[in-house]
Amino acid sequence: MKMILKKVHLYLYQGSVALFYFLLWPFLYYYSRKPERYKNMNAVRRVWGLLSSGTVGITYRYHFEEPIDWNRTYIIAPNHTSNLDITAMSLLVKSNFCFMGKQELVDGLVTGIFFRSVDIPVNRESKIGSFKAFKQAMERLEKGTSVVIFPEATIPDHYPPQLHQFKNGPFRMAIEHKIPVIPVTSPNTWKILWDDGKKFGSKPGVCDIFVHKPIETAHLTIDDADTLRDEVFDIINTKLNKP
């Protein structure tokens, strides 16, 4: 019975996502037409995420190690266990931002409009494709747009999820452009909806999001990329394993 209820809740959540996407689509389409409108597109994305989650009893509670100055540009590096992480990051970042994500999202019914405009798709099977994507991200950073990158590059296949090894790209980019990195830990989003929810469904609940203090990179060199990667990994992993 419990699993049936969780499957029903998933259908309600998916219906809520679809409903509010349909209602907000004219605004998303308009704002997606020109880069100077992307900031407004992100504002609509926040409204969409808040409404689609809240309608089915999913909310987000943020815990800040220290206040974040959103007038600065950041690379935000969260762990990734749930599709809810996308909404959580959309609601977290108060400045203009974009996601980097897998190339397949360009063809997604819902994600396509974002990854053909404000967000940056990465073809990880192609070195040239990956290079172009990171070059595009660097250009966004130079213009003051924060970038959200899940350094695991995927949602873990095993359940319950464990933190995967981090990719180097986000940390090299942070050092090259002297951009601070914000580690973000989401310890329980997977308990509410793991991955896309198809296997275990979903349920109402509060997603706790721990926002760690920014790590400055102005004093680092490219040789420190591995050290920075490991530092962010350890911060998130320690929080995940804390009772």
C-alpha positions as CSV (number, residue, x, y, z in Angstrom):
1,M,0.0,0.0,0.0
2,K,2.8,2.4,0.9
3,M,4.4,1.9,-2.5
4,I,1.1,2.4,-4.3
5,L,0.7,5.7,-2.4
6,K,4.2,6.8,-3.4
7,K,3.5,6.0,-7.1
8,V,0.3,8.0,-6.9
9,H,2.2,10.9,-5.4
10,L,4.7,10.7,-8.2
11,Y,1.9,10.9,-10.8
12,L,0.5,13.9,-9.0
13,Y,4.0,15.5,-8.9
14,Q,4.5,14.8,-12.6
15,G,1.1,16.2,-13.4
16,S,1.9,19.3,-11.3
17,V,5.2,19.8,-13.2
18,A,3.4,19.5,-16.5
19,L,0.5,21.7,-15.6
20,F,2.6,24.6,-14.4
21,Y,5.0,24.2,-17.3
22,F,2.0,24.5,-19.7
23,L,0.7,27.6,-17.9
24,L,4.1,29.3,-17.8
25,W,5.3,28.2,-21.3
26,P,4.4,31.4,-23.0
27,F,6.6,33.3,-20.6
28,L,9.4,30.8,-20.9
29,Y,9.2,30.9,-24.7
30,Y,9.3,34.7,-24.8
31,Y,12.3,35.0,-22.4
32,S,14.2,32.2,-24.2
33,R,14.4,34.1,-27.5
34,K,17.2,36.5,-26.5
35,P,20.1,36.1,-24.1
36,E,19.4,39.4,-22.4
37,R,16.1,37.9,-21.3
38,Y,17.6,34.8,-19.7
39,K,17.5,36.4,-16.2
40,N,13.7,36.6,-16.5
41,M,13.6,33.0,-17.7
42,N,15.4,32.0,-14.5
43,A,12.8,33.9,-12.5
44,V,10.0,32.0,-14.2
45,R,11.9,28.7,-13.6
46,R,11.9,29.6,-9.8
47,V,8.2,30.2,-9.8
48,W,7.6,26.9,-11.8
49,G,9.7,24.9,-9.3
50,L,8.1,26.4,-6.3
51,L,4.5,25.9,-7.5
52,S,5.0,22.4,-9.0
53,S,6.7,21.1,-5.8
54,G,4.6,23.0,-3.3
55,T,1.3,21.8,-4.8
56,V,2.2,18.2,-3.9
57,G,3.7,19.0,-0.5
58,I,7.4,19.1,-1.4
59,T,9.2,22.1,0.1
60,Y,12.9,23.2,0.5
61,R,14.6,24.3,3.7
62,Y,18.0,26.1,3.3
63,H,20.8,26.1,5.9
64,F,23.6,28.6,5.3
65,E,27.0,28.3,6.8
66,E,27.3,32.0,6.2
67,P,25.3,34.6,4.2
68,I,25.9,34.5,0.5
69,D,26.6,37.7,-1.4
70,W,24.6,37.0,-4.6
71,N,26.1,40.1,-6.2
72,R,29.2,38.0,-6.8
73,T,29.6,35.3,-9.5
74,Y,30.0,31.7,-8.3
75,I,30.4,28.1,-9.5
76,I,27.8,26.2,-7.4
77,A,28.8,22.5,-6.9
78,P,26.0,20.3,-5.4
79,N,25.8,16.6,-4.9
80,H,23.1,14.9,-7.1
81,T,20.6,12.2,-6.1
82,S,17.3,13.5,-7.4
83,N,15.6,15.5,-10.0
84,L,14.5,17.7,-7.1
85,D,18.0,19.0,-6.9
86,I,17.3,21.1,-10.0
87,T,14.5,22.9,-8.4
88,A,16.5,23.2,-5.1
89,M,19.3,25.0,-7.0
90,S,16.9,27.1,-9.0
91,L,15.4,28.4,-5.8
92,L,18.8,28.8,-4.0
93,V,20.6,31.0,-6.5
94,K,19.3,34.6,-6.3
95,S,21.3,36.0,-9.2
96,N,21.4,35.2,-12.9
97,F,22.6,31.6,-13.4
98,C,22.7,28.6,-15.7
99,F,23.0,24.8,-15.4
100,M,25.5,22.6,-17.1
101,G,24.0,19.2,-17.9
102,K,24.2,16.2,-20.2
103,Q,23.5,16.6,-23.9
104,E,20.4,14.4,-23.8
105,L,18.5,17.1,-21.9
106,V,18.4,19.2,-25.2
107,D,15.8,16.7,-26.5
108,G,13.8,16.6,-23.2
109,L,10.1,17.6,-23.5
110,V,10.5,19.9,-20.5
111,T,14.3,20.5,-20.3
112,G,14.7,21.2,-24.0
113,I,13.6,24.8,-23.9
114,F,16.2,25.5,-21.2
115,F,19.1,23.6,-22.7
116,R,18.6,25.3,-26.0
117,S,18.8,28.7,-24.4
118,V,19.9,29.6,-20.9
119,D,21.5,26.3,-19.9
120,I,24.6,24.6,-21.3
121,P,24.5,21.0,-22.7
122,V,27.7,18.9,-22.4
123,N,28.4,16.1,-24.8
124,R,30.7,14.0,-22.5
125,E,31.3,11.5,-25.3
126,S,33.2,14.1,-27.3
127,K,36.3,16.0,-26.2
128,I,35.5,18.7,-28.6
129,G,31.9,18.9,-27.4
130,S,33.0,19.1,-23.8
131,F,35.6,21.8,-24.6
132,K,33.0,23.9,-26.4
133,A,30.6,23.6,-23.5
134,F,33.2,24.6,-20.9
135,K,34.3,27.5,-23.1
136,Q,30.6,28.6,-23.2
137,A,30.5,28.3,-19.4
138,M,33.6,30.5,-19.1
139,E,32.0,33.1,-21.3
140,R,29.0,33.2,-19.0
141,L,31.2,33.5,-15.9
142,E,33.0,36.4,-17.5
143,K,29.6,38.1,-18.0
144,G,28.7,37.6,-14.3
145,T,26.4,34.6,-14.7
146,S,26.9,32.0,-12.0
147,V,27.1,28.3,-13.2
148,V,25.6,25.3,-11.4
149,I,27.5,22.1,-12.1
150,F,26.9,18.8,-10.5
151,P,30.5,17.5,-10.2
152,E,29.4,13.9,-10.1
153,A,28.1,14.4,-13.6
154,T,25.3,11.9,-13.0
155,I,22.8,10.6,-10.4
156,P,24.2,7.4,-8.9
157,D,22.6,4.1,-10.1
158,H,22.7,2.3,-6.8
159,Y,20.2,2.8,-4.0
160,P,20.6,4.3,-1.5
161,P,22.9,6.7,-3.4
162,Q,26.5,7.3,-2.4
163,L,28.7,10.2,-3.4
164,H,30.5,9.5,-6.7
165,Q,34.0,10.7,-7.6
166,F,34.0,14.3,-8.8
167,K,35.1,15.5,-12.3
168,N,37.9,18.1,-12.5
169,G,36.3,20.5,-15.0
170,P,34.3,22.8,-12.6
171,F,37.4,23.3,-10.4
172,R,39.8,24.0,-13.1
173,M,37.3,26.5,-14.5
174,A,36.9,28.1,-11.1
175,I,40.7,28.5,-10.7
176,E,41.3,29.8,-14.2
177,H,38.7,32.6,-13.7
178,K,39.3,33.2,-10.0
179,I,35.6,32.3,-9.3
180,P,34.7,31.1,-5.8
181,V,33.1,27.7,-5.4
182,I,30.0,27.1,-3.3
183,P,29.7,23.4,-2.2
184,V,26.1,22.4,-1.6
185,T,24.9,19.3,0.2
186,S,21.5,17.8,-0.3
187,P,21.3,14.9,2.2
188,N,17.7,13.8,1.9
189,T,16.2,14.8,-1.5
190,W,16.6,11.2,-2.6
191,K,14.4,10.1,0.3
192,I,11.6,12.2,-1.1
193,L,12.2,11.4,-4.8
194,W,15.2,9.3,-5.9
195,D,16.4,10.0,-9.4
196,D,13.2,10.6,-11.5
197,G,11.0,8.6,-9.1
198,K,10.1,5.8,-11.5
199,K,11.4,3.0,-9.3
200,F,10.3,4.1,-5.8
201,G,7.8,6.9,-6.4
202,S,7.8,10.1,-4.3
203,K,6.3,11.5,-1.2
204,P,5.6,14.9,0.4
205,G,8.4,16.2,2.6
206,V,11.0,18.8,3.3
207,C,14.3,18.8,1.3
208,D,17.1,20.1,3.5
209,I,19.8,21.9,1.6
210,F,23.1,22.8,3.3
211,V,24.9,25.7,1.6
212,H,28.5,25.8,2.7
213,K,30.6,28.9,2.7
214,P,32.3,29.9,-0.6
215,I,35.8,28.7,-1.2
216,E,37.9,31.4,-2.7
217,T,40.2,30.5,-5.6
218,A,42.0,33.8,-6.3
219,H,45.2,32.5,-4.6
220,L,45.2,29.1,-6.4
221,T,46.9,28.0,-9.5
222,I,45.8,25.4,-12.0
223,D,48.0,22.8,-10.2
224,D,45.7,23.1,-7.3
225,A,42.6,21.9,-9.2
226,D,42.8,18.3,-7.8
227,T,43.2,19.7,-4.2
228,L,40.2,22.0,-4.7
229,R,38.1,19.1,-6.1
230,D,39.0,16.9,-3.1
231,E,38.3,19.7,-0.7
232,V,34.8,20.2,-2.1
233,F,34.2,16.4,-2.1
234,D,35.3,16.1,1.5
235,I,33.0,18.9,2.6
236,I,30.0,17.4,1.0
237,N,30.8,13.8,2.0
238,T,31.4,14.8,5.6
239,K,28.0,16.4,5.7
240,L,26.3,13.5,4.1
241,N,27.8,11.1,6.7
242,K,27.1,13.3,9.7
243,P,24.4,11.7,11.9
